[in-house]
Amino acid sequence: MALKKPKQDQPDINRRIGIAVRDLRNLHGITQVQLAKEACIAQSMVSMIENGRRNACVNLNALQRIARVLKQNSLSEFIALAENVPTADAVILETEVMIKRNCYPI
């Protein structure tokens, strides 16, 4: 039985994890180099993860170390955060609604 491919309008989990890593890293005000150093991984791996290009080659230990550096209580909390990353279409739709209502986030 063939596995279903993710819908094009929904980023796959690799992309969602990458977005979560980038957003949390920016929230904590650290660079990719700093994150890599603290998580004991290569900066190139951080870059590939953030861009959704690194998947099966990233082991759970590396993700757990990244999650710890980014102040997540557990790997499961980090994955749950990644699963809730909104799609680009959802963000565009929300922005269009806000523009029509003339209410912009500050």
C-alpha positions in Angstrom: 0.0 0.0 0.0 1.5 3.4 -1.1 1.8 6.2 1.4 -0.1 9.3 0.8 1.9 12.4 -0.1 1.3 15.5 1.9 -1.0 18.1 0.3 0.8 20.9 -1.5 -0.9 23.5 0.6 0.3 21.9 3.9 4.0 21.9 4.7 5.3 18.5 5.6 6.6 17.9 9.1 10.2 18.5 8.0 9.2 22.0 6.9 7.1 22.6 10.0 10.0 21.6 12.2 12.3 23.9 10.3 9.9 26.8 10.7 9.6 26.1 14.5 13.4 26.0 14.9 13.9 29.2 13.0 11.1 31.1 14.9 12.2 29.9 18.3 15.8 30.7 17.5 14.8 34.2 16.5 12.6 34.6 19.5 15.6 33.7 21.7 17.8 36.1 19.7 20.5 33.5 18.8 22.2 32.9 15.6 22.4 29.6 13.7 26.1 29.4 14.7 25.2 29.8 18.4 22.4 27.2 18.3 24.7 24.8 16.5 27.4 25.3 19.1 25.1 24.8 22.0 23.4 21.8 20.5 26.7 20.2 19.4 25.8 20.0 15.7 27.0 21.7 12.6 25.7 25.1 11.6 25.0 23.6 8.1 22.7 21.1 9.7 20.8 23.9 11.5 20.4 25.7 8.1 19.2 22.6 6.4 16.7 21.8 9.2 15.4 25.4 9.1 14.9 25.2 5.3 13.2 21.8 5.5 15.9 20.1 3.6 17.2 17.9 6.4 14.8 15.0 7.4 15.6 11.4 7.9 19.3 12.2 8.5 18.4 14.2 11.6 18.3 11.9 14.5 16.1 12.4 17.5 19.1 13.1 19.7 20.0 16.2 17.6 16.4 17.4 17.6 16.2 16.9 21.4 19.4 19.0 21.9 18.0 21.7 19.6 14.8 21.7 21.6 16.7 22.0 24.9 18.7 25.0 23.6 15.5 26.6 22.5 14.0 26.2 26.0 11.4 23.5 25.1 10.4 21.3 28.0 10.5 18.1 25.9 10.9 16.8 22.4 7.2 16.0 22.3 6.4 19.7 23.2 8.7 20.8 20.4 7.1 18.5 17.9 3.6 19.6 19.0 4.7 23.2 18.4 6.0 22.2 14.9 2.7 20.5 14.0 0.8 23.7 14.7 2.8 25.9 12.4 0.2 27.6 10.1 0.3 27.1 6.4 1.2 29.9 4.1 -2.3 29.9 2.7 -3.7 30.3 6.2 -1.4 33.3 6.9 -2.4 34.9 3.6 -6.1 34.4 4.3 -5.8 35.9 7.8 -3.8 38.9 6.4 -6.5 39.5 3.7 -9.2 39.5 6.3 -7.3 41.9 8.5 -6.7 44.3 5.5 -10.5 44.2 4.7 -11.3 45.1 8.3 -8.5 47.7 8.4 -7.0 46.2 11.5 -3.3 45.5 11.4 -1.2 43.9 14.1 1.4 46.3 15.5 
